[in-house]
């Protein structure tokens, strides 16, 4: 079963320096039909104005993945980590029993476009931790590259949940098929461009929830960048 989530149907916030689209309920946006999908709790599509950002704030008991599409994010946290996240890199922050951090657009002449992703962990408490890795475009071209997993497989960042996140680039005749184990869910988000997922055409910002399917096929891309989440069942 496929359930389409159109970009224009997502929540929206305009803070001037920050333009956000919310795929799931977040902050003032609440939609009982879109609270979470399996442990996937947040996909925020954020555009941050030059020199602006989120001041120091805290998180607890959440796996937070940052995926930058344009520009850069300057990160600083209470563990002592500091640096920029740029396109091609994936940052993972396990909040554990608590972490403080800030995120800013360090560029004075360019906006930042990022996806902030929250995944509910399979255990609470524990120590906060941080990880950041780069993946070349060639690793994602016409394929799904594993970038987050529970065991750090294939050089992915490690998350505390039985979920896997893949990133892929698709254009023209490029295609990929991902097999789902029995009972698993999939969520595909089109970060940019256009693509077809299991025969359904999706555009930038669109997504599809996939249940009771044996596989996910991605094809007919037009300068598409896609994230696929392989998730345990809904709780």
N, C-alpha and C positions, 0 to 999 in steps of 0.2 A: 504494500500500500504506500502510495506517495501522497504527501500533503505539502502543497506549495505555500511558501511564505514570500509574498511579493515585497519588494523593497519599499514601495510606497505605503504599504500597510504597517510598517514598523513604527514604533514610537519615535518621537522627534523632540529634541531640545535645542533651543537657540540661545546661547549665552553670550553672543557677540564674538568673543575670542574663541569659542568652542561651538562647533556644530556636531551634533551626535544623532545617530540613528540606533535604536535599541531593538534587537531581535527578540529579546526576552524582557520581562518586567524588570525595571531598574529605576531607582530614585523615585521621581514623581510619576513615572509612567508605570501603570499597573494594568495588566491584561490577564485575567484568570485563565485564558486559553493558551497563554504563552508565558509560563513561569520558568519551566526548564524542560529539557528533553533528555531523559536519562540523567546522568550527572552533569550534562552541559547546561550551565546556569546563565552565562552572559556571553553575548557577542555584541560589543559596542563598536560601531563604525564612527570613529572620531576624526574630525578635522580641527587641528589646533593652529591658531594664527601665529605668525612669527613672534618669537620672544615671549610667548605665553605658555601656560601650563598649569599643572596641578601641584599646589604647594604640599608640604609635608602632611601626610595623613596615614592612618593605620588600617591594617587588614588582619584578619584572624581566620584560621581554618578554611583556607581557600587556595586552590592551585590557580595561579594567574599567569597567563601566557600573553606576551605582547608580540604582535606581528606587524612590522612597519611596511607600508606600501610606498610611501613617498616622504622625503625629508629625513628627519632623525628625531629620536627621543633621547634627551639627556636624563639618565636615571641616577638617583642617589638614595641609599637606604641605610638603615640603622645597623646593618651588618658590616658596613664599611665599603660596600660596593659602590662604584661611581664610574660612569662612562656613557658613551652613546650607543644607541641601537639604531641600525640603519637597514634599508631593504636587503633581504637575503638572510637576515639574522632572525633567530627566534630566542626570546628571553623567557625564562621560566622562574617564577618566584613562588615558593611554597611558604605561605604565611605562617603555618604552624600555630603556636600559641600566641603569636603576635609579631608584627613587623611594621616599621614606619618607613615611608619612602616618599619621594617626590619625582615628578615627571614633567619635563619642560621641552618645548621646541627651542633648540639652541640657535637656530638660524634666524637672522634678521630679515632676510629677503625671500623666504620660502615657507609655505605652510607645511605642516606635517599631517599625513594621513596614516592612521593606524587602526588595527583591529585589536581591541582588548577583549580577551577571552578568559572567562572564569569557569573552572571545573570543580565540582564539589568533591573533596577528597574522600577516600574510603576509610579514613581514620582521622580523629581530631587530636589536637595538642601536638606535642613534639616540637622539635627545633625548627625555626625558620631556615630556609636555604635559598640559594640563588644559582642560576646557571644561564649561560648565554652561548649559543653556537651559530656558526655561519654555514649556509648551504648554497653552493653555486647554482646558478640558473640551469646549468647543464644537467644537474642531478634531478631537476624537476621537469625538464623539457619533455613533453609527451608521456609523462609517467607520474605516478604518485609517490612522492618521497616521504618516508616516515620521518617526522620531525619531533614528535613527542610520544612517549610510551611509558608503561609502568616499570620497564626494566632497562631503559636506555638502549634498546636494540638499535643496531645499524647506525650508531652515533647520534641517536635522537636525544633530546633532553628528557629527563626523568620526572614523571608526575606520579603523585600518590593516588592513583585510581586506575582501574582496569579499563582504560580508554586509550585510544591511539588517534593521533592527529597526523594527517598527511597533507602535503602541499604539492600542487601540480600546475604546470603551464601548458596550455593547449591552444593550438592554432591549426587551421586547415584540416588535414587528414589525420592529425595526431589523436590518439585515443588511448584509454586505459580502462581495465576492468578490475574491480576490487571485489573479492569474494567475502561474503559475510557468513560467519559461523551461525548455527541454529540459535535463534533467540536474540541475536545481536541487532542493534539499531544502527542506522547511519544518518548523518546530517551533513548535507553538502551546502556550503556557502560560496557564492560567486563573489570574490573580492573585487574583480574587475573584468571587463570584457563580457562575452556571451558564450554560452556552451549548452550542450544538450546532455541531460542526465536521465538515463533510462527512458529515452525517447521524449522527454519533456524539455522544451526550450526555456532557458533561464538567462536573465540579463544581470548586469552588475547590481549587486545588492540583494538579489533574489536568493532564496534558499529552498531546500526541500527536505522534509522529514521522511525517512524511509523505514518502514516496518514490514516484517514478514516477507522479505525479499532475499533471494539467495545471493545476489550480487548487485554491484553498482557499476554501470558503464558510463563513462564520460567521453563524449566525442563532439564533433562538429563545432569545435571551438573557434572563436574569433578574438584573438589577443586576450585570452582568458587566463586568469589566475584563480585557482580554486582551492578551497580547504575542505577536506573530507574528514569527518569524525566517525570512528568506529567505536560504538558505545555499548555498555552493558544495558540490560533491560530497564524500563522505567520502574521506579520504586514508589 
